[in-house]
Amino acid sequence: MNKRIALLVFSLVMFTAGMTSAVFSEPVGELPLMVQAGFYTPSFQCFYLKGTDELDARFTPNEWHNYALDISKKTITYDGMSGKHKKLSLIRLKSNTKKSSVPLVIYVDNVVVKDPDGNIIFSRDFEDGDAGGLYVSQGKPTEDNATVVEKDGKKCLMLSIKSQNLYGYNGVEVQWNLPKNEKSKDKWWDFSSGKYSVSYDYYIAVKE
């Protein structure tokens, strides 16, 4: 093999390696200001729990973290319902950014809401490969958004969304409907009657 052929083979190998890396590289975004959770009624009354910024929680990118809070007056940062947390029908996960059109890639897993007795009333672990009726209520999703993927040996939901300026802030929000409350006449949830809780795992992917 002469030098010219050897150089050509080397170039092809390097090109193929580069293409393979590009094809299989995981998407990344930028670091948001925080993540949090909130709950809504069908008429869009809502309250939001404290974000990771207020909780001084670990927020290191490219690592798994857990957001977990009991729902109480002390843990609520915005209350548009004046403490009357009735007729709740959906849960939202929210993340804020400094500007609009900021790309975010956040992996989410094990979204759980429990009643005061510790019974699970809502759960998403994505092991079935389904996003479970996810709806983007704020932000501009990419084609890959709401994809169930394998990460660190488990299935999880990848959120790939550009932040949007709505409601007076820049950010993204996604939501799921809560199941009907069969113990209630109106089938909605009343969180003002006791300590409910919410938790989820999250991984913020950024370029290293």
CYANA upper distance limits for C-alpha pairs under 8 A (distance plus 0.5 A):
  1 MET  CA      5 ILE  CA      6.71
  1 MET  CA      6 ALA  CA      6.86
  2 ASN  CA      6 ALA  CA      6.73
  3 LYS  CA      7 LEU  CA      6.49
  4 ARG  CA      8 LEU  CA      6.73
  5 ILE  CA      9 VAL  CA      6.65
  6 ALA  CA     10 PHE  CA      6.65
  7 LEU  CA     11 SER  CA      6.62
  8 LEU  CA     12 LEU  CA      6.72
  9 VAL  CA     13 VAL  CA      6.72
 10 PHE  CA     14 MET  CA      6.73
 11 SER  CA     15 PHE  CA      6.54
 12 LEU  CA     16 THR  CA      6.54
 13 VAL  CA     17 ALA  CA      6.62
 14 MET  CA     18 GLY  CA      6.64
 15 PHE  CA     19 MET  CA      6.67
 16 THR  CA     20 THR  CA      6.54
 17 ALA  CA     21 SER  CA      6.62
 18 GLY  CA     22 ALA  CA      6.70
 19 MET  CA     23 VAL  CA      6.62
 20 THR  CA     24 PHE  CA      6.65
 21 SER  CA     25 SER  CA      6.21
 27 PRO  CA    105 VAL  CA      7.48
 27 PRO  CA    205 ALA  CA      8.02
 28 VAL  CA    104 LEU  CA      7.72
 28 VAL  CA    105 VAL  CA      6.06
 28 VAL  CA    205 ALA  CA      5.50
 28 VAL  CA    206 VAL  CA      5.24
 28 VAL  CA    207 LYS  CA      6.35
 29 GLY  CA    102 VAL  CA      8.30
 29 GLY  CA    103 PRO  CA      5.45
 29 GLY  CA    104 LEU  CA      4.90
 29 GLY  CA    105 VAL  CA      5.47
 29 GLY  CA    160 SER  CA      8.50
 29 GLY  CA    204 ILE  CA      8.48
 29 GLY  CA    205 ALA  CA      6.56
 29 GLY  CA    206 VAL  CA      5.47
 29 GLY  CA    207 LYS  CA      7.51
 30 GLU  CA    102 VAL  CA      7.39
 30 GLU  CA    103 PRO  CA      6.49
 30 GLU  CA    104 LEU  CA      6.07
 30 GLU  CA    105 VAL  CA      7.97
 30 GLU  CA    205 ALA  CA      7.97
 30 GLU  CA    206 VAL  CA      5.88
 30 GLU  CA    207 LYS  CA      8.12
 31 LEU  CA     61 PRO  CA      7.58
 31 LEU  CA    104 LEU  CA      7.71
 31 LEU  CA    204 ILE  CA      7.53
 31 LEU  CA    205 ALA  CA      8.36
 31 LEU  CA    206 VAL  CA      7.01
 32 PRO  CA     95 SER  CA      7.10
 32 PRO  CA     96 ASN  CA      6.40
 32 PRO  CA     97 THR  CA      5.41
 32 PRO  CA     98 LYS  CA      8.10
 32 PRO  CA    104 LEU  CA      7.75
 33 LEU  CA     53 ASP  CA      7.72
 33 LEU  CA     95 SER  CA      7.55
 33 LEU  CA     96 ASN  CA      5.92
 33 LEU  CA     97 THR  CA      5.84
 33 LEU  CA     98 LYS  CA      7.59
 34 MET  CA     51 GLY  CA      6.47
 34 MET  CA     52 THR  CA      5.88
 34 MET  CA     53 ASP  CA      6.16
 34 MET  CA     59 PHE  CA      8.26
 34 MET  CA     95 SER  CA      6.03
 34 MET  CA     96 ASN  CA      6.42
 34 MET  CA     97 THR  CA      8.33
 35 VAL  CA     51 GLY  CA      5.95
 35 VAL  CA     52 THR  CA      6.29
 35 VAL  CA     53 ASP  CA      8.46
 35 VAL  CA     93 LEU  CA      7.78
 35 VAL  CA     94 LYS  CA      6.11
 35 VAL  CA     95 SER  CA      4.91
 35 VAL  CA     96 ASN  CA      7.50
 36 GLN  CA     48 TYR  CA      8.00
 36 GLN  CA     49 LEU  CA      6.84
 36 GLN  CA     50 LYS  CA      6.81
 36 GLN  CA     51 GLY  CA      4.88
 36 GLN  CA     52 THR  CA      7.02
 36 GLN  CA     67 TYR  CA      8.11
 36 GLN  CA     93 LEU  CA      6.45
 36 GLN  CA     94 LYS  CA      5.83
 36 GLN  CA     95 SER  CA      7.00
 37 ALA  CA     48 TYR  CA      6.50
 37 ALA  CA     49 LEU  CA      6.16
 37 ALA  CA     50 LYS  CA      8.24
 37 ALA  CA     51 GLY  CA      8.00
 37 ALA  CA     91 ILE  CA      7.75
 37 ALA  CA     92 ARG  CA      6.15
 37 ALA  CA     93 LEU  CA      5.10
 37 ALA  CA     94 LYS  CA      6.44
 37 ALA  CA    198 VAL  CA      8.37
 38 GLY  CA     46 CYS  CA      7.61
 38 GLY  CA     47 PHE  CA      6.17
 38 GLY  CA     48 TYR  CA      4.55
 38 GLY  CA     49 LEU  CA      6.33
 38 GLY  CA     91 ILE  CA      6.38
 38 GLY  CA     92 ARG  CA      5.56
 38 GLY  CA     93 LEU  CA      6.97
 38 GLY  CA     94 LYS  CA      8.07
 39 PHE  CA     46 CYS  CA      6.06
 39 PHE  CA     47 PHE  CA      6.23
 39 PHE  CA     48 TYR  CA      7.05
 39 PHE  CA     88 LEU  CA      7.09
 39 PHE  CA     89 SER  CA      8.02
 39 PHE  CA     90 LEU  CA      6.26
 39 PHE  CA     91 ILE  CA      5.10
 39 PHE  CA     92 ARG  CA      6.43
 40 TYR  CA     44 PHE  CA      6.11
 40 TYR  CA     45 GLN  CA      6.10
 40 TYR  CA     46 CYS  CA      4.87
 40 TYR  CA     47 PHE  CA      7.41
 40 TYR  CA     88 LEU  CA      5.96
 40 TYR  CA     89 SER  CA      6.52
 40 TYR  CA     90 LEU  CA      5.90
 40 TYR  CA     91 ILE  CA      7.00
 40 TYR  CA     92 ARG  CA      8.19
 41 THR  CA     45 GLN  CA      5.82
 41 THR  CA     46 CYS  CA      6.92
 41 THR  CA     86 LYS  CA      8.15
 41 THR  CA     87 LYS  CA      6.08
 41 THR  CA     88 LEU  CA      4.84
 41 THR  CA     89 SER  CA      5.59
 41 THR  CA     90 LEU  CA      7.27
 42 PRO  CA     87 LYS  CA      8.11
 42 PRO  CA     88 LEU  CA      7.76
 42 PRO  CA     89 SER  CA      6.66
 45 GLN  CA     80 GLY  CA      6.69
 45 GLN  CA     81 MET  CA      6.82
 46 CYS  CA     79 ASP  CA      7.20
 46 CYS  CA     80 GLY  CA      5.88
 46 CYS  CA     81 MET  CA      6.72
 47 PHE  CA     76 ILE  CA      7.59
 47 PHE  CA     77 THR  CA      8.29
 47 PHE  CA     78 TYR  CA      5.95
 47 PHE  CA     79 ASP  CA      4.88
 47 PHE  CA     80 GLY  CA      6.02
 47 PHE  CA     81 MET  CA      7.14
 47 PHE  CA     85 HIS  CA      8.46
 48 TYR  CA     76 ILE  CA      6.32
 48 TYR  CA     77 THR  CA      6.39
 48 TYR  CA     78 TYR  CA      5.63
 48 TYR  CA     79 ASP  CA      7.03
 49 LEU  CA     69 LEU  CA      8.50
 49 LEU  CA     71 ILE  CA      7.88
 49 LEU  CA     75 THR  CA      6.17
 49 LEU  CA     76 ILE  CA      4.69
 49 LEU  CA     77 THR  CA      5.77
 49 LEU  CA     78 TYR  CA      7.41
 50 LYS  CA     54 GLU  CA      6.45
 50 LYS  CA     55 LEU  CA      7.11
 50 LYS  CA     75 THR  CA      6.21
 50 LYS  CA     76 ILE  CA      6.09
 50 LYS  CA     77 THR  CA      5.41
 51 GLY  CA     55 LEU  CA      6.78
 51 GLY  CA     77 THR  CA      8.47
 52 THR  CA     56 ASP  CA      6.32
 52 THR  CA     57 ALA  CA      5.55
 52 THR  CA     58 ARG  CA      7.97
 52 THR  CA     59 PHE  CA      7.73
 52 THR  CA     67 TYR  CA      8.18
 53 ASP  CA     57 ALA  CA      7.19
 58 ARG  CA     65 HIS  CA      7.55
 59 PHE  CA     65 HIS  CA      7.79
 60 THR  CA    204 ILE  CA      8.47
 61 PRO  CA    203 TYR  CA      7.33
 61 PRO  CA    204 ILE  CA      5.56
 61 PRO  CA    205 ALA  CA      6.59
 61 PRO  CA    206 VAL  CA      6.95
 62 ASN  CA    203 TYR  CA      6.55
 62 ASN  CA    204 ILE  CA      6.08
 62 ASN  CA    205 ALA  CA      5.55
 62 ASN  CA    206 VAL  CA      7.02
 63 GLU  CA    203 TYR  CA      6.04
 63 GLU  CA    204 ILE  CA      7.56
 64 TRP  CA    201 ASP  CA      7.15
 64 TRP  CA    202 TYR  CA      6.18
 64 TRP  CA    203 TYR  CA      5.18
 64 TRP  CA    204 ILE  CA      8.34
 65 HIS  CA    201 ASP  CA      6.09
 65 HIS  CA    202 TYR  CA      5.95
 65 HIS  CA    203 TYR  CA      6.91
 66 ASN  CA    199 SER  CA      7.50
 66 ASN  CA    200 TYR  CA      6.27
 66 ASN  CA    201 ASP  CA      4.89
 66 ASN  CA    202 TYR  CA      6.77
 67 TYR  CA    199 SER  CA      5.77
 67 TYR  CA    200 TYR  CA      5.86
 67 TYR  CA    201 ASP  CA      6.70
 67 TYR  CA    202 TYR  CA      8.02
 68 ALA  CA    197 SER  CA      7.94
 68 ALA  CA    198 VAL  CA      6.27
 68 ALA  CA    199 SER  CA      4.55
 68 ALA  CA    200 TYR  CA      7.09
 69 LEU  CA     75 THR  CA      7.67
 69 LEU  CA    197 SER  CA      6.20
 69 LEU  CA    198 VAL  CA      6.17
 69 LEU  CA    199 SER  CA      6.95
 70 ASP  CA     75 THR  CA      7.65
 70 ASP  CA    195 LYS  CA      6.74
 70 ASP  CA    196 TYR  CA      6.44
 70 ASP  CA    197 SER  CA      4.69
 70 ASP  CA    198 VAL  CA      7.06
 71 ILE  CA     75 THR  CA      6.61
 71 ILE  CA     76 ILE  CA      7.52
 71 ILE  CA    191 PHE  CA      8.38
 71 ILE  CA    195 LYS  CA      6.28
 71 ILE  CA    196 TYR  CA      5.90
 71 ILE  CA    197 SER  CA      5.80
 71 ILE  CA    198 VAL  CA      7.87
 72 SER  CA     76 ILE  CA      6.83
 72 SER  CA    195 LYS  CA      7.02
 73 LYS  CA     83 GLY  CA      8.13
 79 ASP  CA     83 GLY  CA      7.34
 81 MET  CA     85 HIS  CA      6.71
 83 GLY  CA    192 SER  CA      7.31
 84 LYS  CA    192 SER  CA      6.45
 85 HIS  CA    190 ASP  CA      6.24
 85 HIS  CA    191 PHE  CA      5.80
 85 HIS  CA    192 SER  CA      5.48
 86 LYS  CA    188 TRP  CA      7.88
 86 LYS  CA    189 TRP  CA      6.51
 86 LYS  CA    190 ASP  CA      4.63
 86 LYS  CA    191 PHE  CA      6.79
 86 LYS  CA    192 SER  CA      7.20
 87 LYS  CA    186 ASP  CA      8.20
 87 LYS  CA    187 LYS  CA      8.46
 87 LYS  CA    188 TRP  CA      5.06
 87 LYS  CA    189 TRP  CA      5.68
 87 LYS  CA    190 ASP  CA      6.40
 88 LEU  CA    178 LEU  CA      8.50
 88 LEU  CA    188 TRP  CA      6.07
 88 LEU  CA    189 TRP  CA      5.35
 88 LEU  CA    190 ASP  CA      6.94
 88 LEU  CA    191 PHE  CA      8.25
 89 SER  CA    177 ASN  CA      6.48
 89 SER  CA    178 LEU  CA      5.82
 89 SER  CA    179 PRO  CA      8.17
 89 SER  CA    180 LYS  CA      8.38
 89 SER  CA    188 TRP  CA      6.41
 89 SER  CA    189 TRP  CA      7.17
 90 LEU  CA    175 GLN  CA      7.23
 90 LEU  CA    176 TRP  CA      6.15
 90 LEU  CA    177 ASN  CA      4.74
 90 LEU  CA    178 LEU  CA      5.32
 91 ILE  CA    175 GLN  CA      6.02
 91 ILE  CA    176 TRP  CA      6.09
 91 ILE  CA    177 ASN  CA      6.97
 91 ILE  CA    178 LEU  CA      7.17
 92 ARG  CA    173 GLU  CA      6.94
 92 ARG  CA    174 VAL  CA      6.01
 92 ARG  CA    175 GLN  CA      4.73
 92 ARG  CA    176 TRP  CA      7.19
 93 LEU  CA    173 GLU  CA      6.16
 93 LEU  CA    174 VAL  CA      5.97
 93 LEU  CA    175 GLN  CA      6.82
 94 LYS  CA    171 GLY  CA      7.81
 94 LYS  CA    172 VAL  CA      6.30
 94 LYS  CA    173 GLU  CA      4.94
 94 LYS  CA    174 VAL  CA      7.18
 95 SER  CA    171 GLY  CA      6.01
 95 SER  CA    172 VAL  CA      5.95
 95 SER  CA    173 GLU  CA      7.09
 96 ASN  CA    163 SER  CA      8.25
 96 ASN  CA    169 TYR  CA      7.90
 96 ASN  CA    170 ASN  CA      6.26
 96 ASN  CA    171 GLY  CA      4.56
 96 ASN  CA    172 VAL  CA      7.03
 97 THR  CA    102 VAL  CA      7.47
 97 THR  CA    163 SER  CA      7.42
 97 THR  CA    170 ASN  CA      5.94
 97 THR  CA    171 GLY  CA      5.73
 98 LYS  CA    170 ASN  CA      6.98
 99 LYS  CA    163 SER  CA      8.18
 99 LYS  CA    165 ASN  CA      8.40
 99 LYS  CA    170 ASN  CA      6.30
100 SER  CA    162 LYS  CA      8.03
100 SER  CA    163 SER  CA      5.61
100 SER  CA    164 GLN  CA      5.36
100 SER  CA    165 ASN  CA      6.07
100 SER  CA    170 ASN  CA      5.74
100 SER  CA    171 GLY  CA      7.43
101 SER  CA    162 LYS  CA      5.45
101 SER  CA    163 SER  CA      5.28
101 SER  CA    164 GLN  CA      6.31
102 VAL  CA    162 LYS  CA      5.62
102 VAL  CA    163 SER  CA      5.64
102 VAL  CA    164 GLN  CA      8.45
103 PRO  CA    160 SER  CA      7.78
103 PRO  CA    161 ILE  CA      6.41
103 PRO  CA    162 LYS  CA      4.75
103 PRO  CA    163 SER  CA      6.96
104 LEU  CA    159 LEU  CA      8.03
104 LEU  CA    160 SER  CA      6.24
104 LEU  CA    161 ILE  CA      5.94
104 LEU  CA    162 LYS  CA      6.39
104 LEU  CA    163 SER  CA      7.75
104 LEU  CA    204 ILE  CA      8.32
104 LEU  CA    205 ALA  CA      8.30
105 VAL  CA    158 MET  CA      7.41
105 VAL  CA    159 LEU  CA      6.04
105 VAL  CA    160 SER  CA      5.08
105 VAL  CA    161 ILE  CA      7.22
105 VAL  CA    204 ILE  CA      6.62
105 VAL  CA    205 ALA  CA      6.00
105 VAL  CA    206 VAL  CA      7.98
106 ILE  CA    158 MET  CA      6.46
106 ILE  CA    159 LEU  CA      5.63
106 ILE  CA    160 SER  CA      7.20
106 ILE  CA    202 TYR  CA      7.13
106 ILE  CA    203 TYR  CA      6.05
106 ILE  CA    204 ILE  CA      5.05
106 ILE  CA    205 ALA  CA      6.55
107 TYR  CA    156 CYS  CA      6.95
107 TYR  CA    157 LEU  CA      6.00
107 TYR  CA    158 MET  CA      4.96
107 TYR  CA    159 LEU  CA      6.49
107 TYR  CA    202 TYR  CA      5.98
107 TYR  CA    203 TYR  CA      5.43
107 TYR  CA    204 ILE  CA      6.95
107 TYR  CA    205 ALA  CA      8.13
108 VAL  CA    156 CYS  CA      6.35
108 VAL  CA    157 LEU  CA      5.64
108 VAL  CA    158 MET  CA      6.94
108 VAL  CA    159 LEU  CA      7.98
108 VAL  CA    200 TYR  CA      7.48
108 VAL  CA    201 ASP  CA      6.14
108 VAL  CA    202 TYR  CA      5.10
108 VAL  CA    203 TYR  CA      7.12
109 ASP  CA    124 ARG  CA      7.60
109 ASP  CA    125 ASP  CA      6.01
109 ASP  CA    126 PHE  CA      7.64
109 ASP  CA    155 LYS  CA      8.31
109 ASP  CA    156 CYS  CA      5.53
109 ASP  CA    157 LEU  CA      6.79
109 ASP  CA    200 TYR  CA      6.56
109 ASP  CA    201 ASP  CA      5.55
109 ASP  CA    202 TYR  CA      6.97
110 ASN  CA    123 SER  CA      7.32
110 ASN  CA    124 ARG  CA      6.06
110 ASN  CA    125 ASP  CA      4.98
110 ASN  CA    126 PHE  CA      8.34
110 ASN  CA    199 SER  CA      8.07
110 ASN  CA    200 TYR  CA      5.74
110 ASN  CA    201 ASP  CA      6.49
111 VAL  CA    122 PHE  CA      8.21
111 VAL  CA    123 SER  CA      5.98
111 VAL  CA    124 ARG  CA      5.58
111 VAL  CA    125 ASP  CA      7.07
111 VAL  CA    198 VAL  CA      8.05
111 VAL  CA    199 SER  CA      6.35
111 VAL  CA    200 TYR  CA      4.82
111 VAL  CA    201 ASP  CA      7.56
112 VAL  CA    120 ILE  CA      7.35
112 VAL  CA    121 ILE  CA      8.22
112 VAL  CA    122 PHE  CA      6.07
112 VAL  CA    123 SER  CA      5.02
112 VAL  CA    124 ARG  CA      7.18
112 VAL  CA    198 VAL  CA      6.16
112 VAL  CA    199 SER  CA      5.86
112 VAL  CA    200 TYR  CA      6.80
113 VAL  CA    120 ILE  CA      6.39
113 VAL  CA    121 ILE  CA      6.26
113 VAL  CA    122 PHE  CA      5.56
113 VAL  CA    123 SER  CA      7.10
113 VAL  CA    196 TYR  CA      7.74
113 VAL  CA    197 SER  CA      6.11
113 VAL  CA    198 VAL  CA      4.95
113 VAL  CA    199 SER  CA      7.16
114 LYS  CA    118 GLY  CA      5.83
114 LYS  CA    119 ASN  CA      5.76
114 LYS  CA    120 ILE  CA      4.88
114 LYS  CA    121 ILE  CA      5.99
114 LYS  CA    122 PHE  CA      7.57
114 LYS  CA    196 TYR  CA      6.11
114 LYS  CA    197 SER  CA      5.74
114 LYS  CA    198 VAL  CA      7.01
115 ASP  CA    119 ASN  CA      5.90
115 ASP  CA    120 ILE  CA      7.03
115 ASP  CA    121 ILE  CA      7.13
115 ASP  CA    194 GLY  CA      8.43
115 ASP  CA    195 LYS  CA      7.43
115 ASP  CA    196 TYR  CA      5.10
115 ASP  CA    197 SER  CA      7.21
116 PRO  CA    194 GLY  CA      6.32
116 PRO  CA    195 LYS  CA      5.37
116 PRO  CA    196 TYR  CA      5.50
116 PRO  CA    197 SER  CA      8.13
121 ILE  CA    178 LEU  CA      8.35
121 ILE  CA    179 PRO  CA      7.79
122 PHE  CA    178 LEU  CA      6.84
122 PHE  CA    179 PRO  CA      7.36
124 ARG  CA    132 GLY  CA      7.61
125 ASP  CA    155 LYS  CA      8.14
125 ASP  CA    156 CYS  CA      7.31
126 PHE  CA    130 ASP  CA      6.20
126 PHE  CA    131 ALA  CA      6.85
126 PHE  CA    132 GLY  CA      8.08
126 PHE  CA    148 VAL  CA      7.22
126 PHE  CA    155 LYS  CA      6.59
126 PHE  CA    156 CYS  CA      6.14
126 PHE  CA    157 LEU  CA      7.15
127 GLU  CA    154 LYS  CA      8.40
127 GLU  CA    155 LYS  CA      6.09
127 GLU  CA    156 CYS  CA      7.87
129 GLY  CA    148 VAL  CA      6.02
129 GLY  CA    149 VAL  CA      8.35
129 GLY  CA    155 LYS  CA      7.89
130 ASP  CA    148 VAL  CA      7.11
131 ALA  CA    146 ALA  CA      6.66
131 ALA  CA    147 THR  CA      7.57
131 ALA  CA    148 VAL  CA      7.08
131 ALA  CA    157 LEU  CA      7.20
132 GLY  CA    176 TRP  CA      8.06
133 GLY  CA    176 TRP  CA      6.71
133 GLY  CA    177 ASN  CA      8.16
134 LEU  CA    146 ALA  CA      7.81
134 LEU  CA    174 VAL  CA      7.25
134 LEU  CA    175 GLN  CA      6.27
134 LEU  CA    176 TRP  CA      5.76
135 TYR  CA    174 VAL  CA      6.11
135 TYR  CA    175 GLN  CA      5.80
135 TYR  CA    176 TRP  CA      6.98
136 VAL  CA    141 PRO  CA      8.01
136 VAL  CA    172 VAL  CA      8.40
136 VAL  CA    173 GLU  CA      6.62
136 VAL  CA    174 VAL  CA      4.91
136 VAL  CA    175 GLN  CA      6.95
137 SER  CA    172 VAL  CA      8.07
137 SER  CA    173 GLU  CA      5.93
137 SER  CA    174 VAL  CA      5.97
137 SER  CA    175 GLN  CA      7.34
138 GLN  CA    163 SER  CA      7.96
138 GLN  CA    164 GLN  CA      6.93
138 GLN  CA    166 LEU  CA      7.72
138 GLN  CA    171 GLY  CA      7.59
138 GLN  CA    172 VAL  CA      5.35
138 GLN  CA    173 GLU  CA      5.31
138 GLN  CA    174 VAL  CA      7.40
139 GLY  CA    161 ILE  CA      6.51
139 GLY  CA    162 LYS  CA      6.03
139 GLY  CA    163 SER  CA      5.19
139 GLY  CA    164 GLN  CA      5.12
139 GLY  CA    165 ASN  CA      8.45
139 GLY  CA    171 GLY  CA      7.15
139 GLY  CA    172 VAL  CA      5.21
139 GLY  CA    173 GLU  CA      7.27
140 LYS  CA    161 ILE  CA      5.87
140 LYS  CA    162 LYS  CA      5.50
140 LYS  CA    163 SER  CA      7.02
140 LYS  CA    164 GLN  CA      7.28
141 PRO  CA    145 ASN  CA      6.19
141 PRO  CA    159 LEU  CA      8.46
141 PRO  CA    160 SER  CA      6.50
141 PRO  CA    161 ILE  CA      4.62
141 PRO  CA    162 LYS  CA      6.72
142 THR  CA    160 SER  CA      6.31
142 THR  CA    161 ILE  CA      6.24
142 THR  CA    162 LYS  CA      8.10
144 ASP  CA    158 MET  CA      8.37
144 ASP  CA    159 LEU  CA      8.38
144 ASP  CA    160 SER  CA      6.87
145 ASN  CA    158 MET  CA      6.77
145 ASN  CA    159 LEU  CA      5.49
145 ASN  CA    160 SER  CA      5.06
145 ASN  CA    161 ILE  CA      7.11
146 ALA  CA    157 LEU  CA      6.54
146 ALA  CA    158 MET  CA      6.02
146 ALA  CA    159 LEU  CA      5.84
146 ALA  CA    160 SER  CA      7.76
147 THR  CA    157 LEU  CA      6.30
147 THR  CA    158 MET  CA      5.86
147 THR  CA    159 LEU  CA      7.77
148 VAL  CA    155 LYS  CA      6.97
148 VAL  CA    156 CYS  CA      6.01
148 VAL  CA    157 LEU  CA      5.02
148 VAL  CA    158 MET  CA      6.61
149 VAL  CA    155 LYS  CA      5.98
149 VAL  CA    156 CYS  CA      6.13
149 VAL  CA    157 LEU  CA      6.77
149 VAL  CA    158 MET  CA      7.20
150 GLU  CA    154 LYS  CA      5.87
150 GLU  CA    155 LYS  CA      5.01
150 GLU  CA    156 CYS  CA      6.90
151 LYS  CA    155 LYS  CA      6.72
151 LYS  CA    156 CYS  CA      7.33
161 ILE  CA    172 VAL  CA      7.62
162 LYS  CA    172 VAL  CA      7.79
163 SER  CA    170 ASN  CA      6.58
163 SER  CA    171 GLY  CA      5.01
163 SER  CA    172 VAL  CA      5.60
164 GLN  CA    170 ASN  CA      5.83
164 GLN  CA    171 GLY  CA      5.95
164 GLN  CA    172 VAL  CA      6.98
165 ASN  CA    169 TYR  CA      6.01
165 ASN  CA    170 ASN  CA      4.83
165 ASN  CA    171 GLY  CA      7.09
166 LEU  CA    170 ASN  CA      6.97
166 LEU  CA    171 GLY  CA      8.29
180 LYS  CA    187 LYS  CA      5.55
180 LYS  CA    188 TRP  CA      6.53
180 LYS  CA    189 TRP  CA      8.29
181 ASN  CA    187 LYS  CA      4.97
181 ASN  CA    188 TRP  CA      5.93
181 ASN  CA    189 TRP  CA      6.52
182 GLU  CA    187 LYS  CA      6.20
183 LYS  CA    187 LYS  CA      7.65
184 SER  CA    188 TRP  CA      7.04
184 SER  CA    189 TRP  CA      7.90
191 PHE  CA    195 LYS  CA      7.63
191 PHE  CA    196 TYR  CA      6.77
